Amino acid sequence: MNITTDSLQEAWHRLDAPGSYEWWYFDAEDEAQGISVVFIWFVGFAFSPYYLGHYEDWKAGRRSDQPNPVDYTGFSFQLYEHGKETINFIKEGARELFASEDGGIGLQFEQNRFVYDPLRDEYRLSIDFQFPARDRSVHASFSFRPLHRFDHRLDTSLHDGVDFHHHWVLSVPKAEVLGVLDTRALSSDERQVLHFRGRGYHDHNLGMVPMYESIDRWYWGRAFSERYDLIYYVVFLRDRASAPQAVMMLRDHESGEQSALDEVRVSENSFRRGLFAPVHGRSLRLEGGSVSVDIRHREVLDTGPFYLRYGSRFSMKIGDEQLDEVRGISEFLNPAALKSGVMRFFTASRVLRDGATSIMYTLYNFFKHQIDWFTKKKF
């Protein structure tokens, strides 16, 4: 895992190696309204069953054409209300649906766009898509304004000669987020307009090979409190028994001091798995320097064959100070499921591939739409 906080690294890297990928991730929560949103743009959609199927067929000699990342671009949007997923939209397509900001930082997939304005130090997001499978259209306009940034770099190849094939760009550990979200039913006049005011987070990830070739499992998350902000990132390498690569980034609002700890001891506990969810630790302990953090994953916000998202509680001991029950967001990824043809079949139920027909996608969204309708009628 190579780490940088250099915002210039957010520009599209134009990777073209088979299996390579990039994504730009924006996450925000309006605690007062119990709403959270996630926006992600992809080039070389790292979780695409279509991209990875093409890669595996090419690698095995069943196809002669190399998969090009730009033919597997995409966009996803998730809306969570009061701890429940309301919208989970993921679409991918070929290069014709994609554009990058010329000479700057920004991407566009169909009518969904983000751009960075360096003069205002602001990320502007404009969203416009239809989701017929769930009878919805979504229009949104959001701004992410960084409240602070870190200055940190870590090159793991300098530490032990290992190339992780993965790079993490921590762009914005904390942002002020303002937005308007307008959702409508395609079949009726039903409309919901949400005015969003909250705090957010933004990062950028890229890699040279499919993640399952180098990463075994991966935890990351963040917690904001009145006194401290914490970002953590833990990666276990595939086929290695050594300690994971882990980092904790901490900001003290009282003193303004920032610290980045990259010699972190990690303990996983309370292992769980679901019918399709991967094995994962429901609690983590991180220790580095004078900082120790216990993380307990509580509310399940999203689950899938390789990914989990939780509302978590953080207990932090920083020097002589103890903070308990700090709310935060945690996520977990086990890339091994991405290699499985069976799991890729089920993952296709979540992904709309432009121009492709998927029975799994149609059935999954049909039943989810029926559940949505029943829940609304019941309450």
C-alpha positions, 0 to 999 in steps of 0.5 A: 500500500503506497500512500500520499495526500498530494491532491495533484495525484487525484488526476486520472492516471490513464492506466491501461494495463489489463486489470488496472483500476482507479476510483474517486470516492465521496462520502458524506453524512447529515447526522441531524437528518439521519442521511448519508450519501456515497458517490463513486466514479470508476475507470477500470471498474475494480468490482465489475463482474464484466471487467474481471470476467474479461480479464480472467478469460484473457489471462487464461487464453480464452480471449485474445483481446486485452481488457482496457480499463477505459472500456469499463468505466462507471458511476455508483450512488448510494443513499442511506436513510436512518441506517437503511439503504434507500438507493443503490445504483451502479452503472458501467459502460464503455469509453463513450460514456466517460470523459475526464477534465482536460488539464484538471481534476474531474470526471464525467460518466454520462450526466454524472460529474465531479470537478475540483476548483483549486481557486475555491478549494472545492469539489463540485458534484452534479448528479443526473440519472434514471434508475428504471429498475427501482422506479426512480430518477435522481438529480443532485448538486453537492459541494465538498469543501475541505476543512483540513488536509494531511501531509503524509507519504508512505512508499512500502517498496522502500520499507520491505521491497514489496510492491502492493500494486495499490495506491491510496490518495487521502485527498480530503479527510474531512469536508463541509458538505452542502447539497440538494438531492431531488428524487422522483418516482418515474411512474407517478408524481411522488417526489422527495427533495432533501437539503443536505448539510453535513460532514464528508470524506473524499479519497482516491484509489488506484492499482495496477492489477486486480485487487485479489492478486495482491490484497487478502482483506482490507479495513478502513474507516473514520470517526469525527468527534469534537476533539479528534478526527481519526482516519484508519486504513488496514491492508492484509497482503495476500499469501503473506503471514507478516503484519498488515500495513496499517496507518492511523491519521489523527487531528487534534482540534484543540491544538491543531496538531496532526499526526500520522502513525504507520507503525500500527499493531492490529488485532481482529476479533469476533469473526463473522460471516453471512450467507454472501458476506465474507468472513470479517472481524466485527471488532478491531483494535489498533495500537500505535505510539500513545494511541489505542483504538477499539472499533466495534462494527454495529449497524450493517448499512450495506452487505455483499459478496466482497464488501461490508459497510457499518455504522461503528463505535470507536473507543479511543485512548490518546495519551491520557485522554479517553473517548468512548462511543464515538460514532463513525463509518467503517468498511471492509473488503475481501477481494477474493470473492471477486475472483469467483465466477459464482460470486461474480454472477451474484455481483451482476445483480447489483451492476447495470452494464450499458447494453447488456441484459442481466437476469440477475439484475432484473430479478434483484431489483424487482424484489427490492422494489417490491420490498420498498413498496411494501415498506412504504405502504406498511408505515 
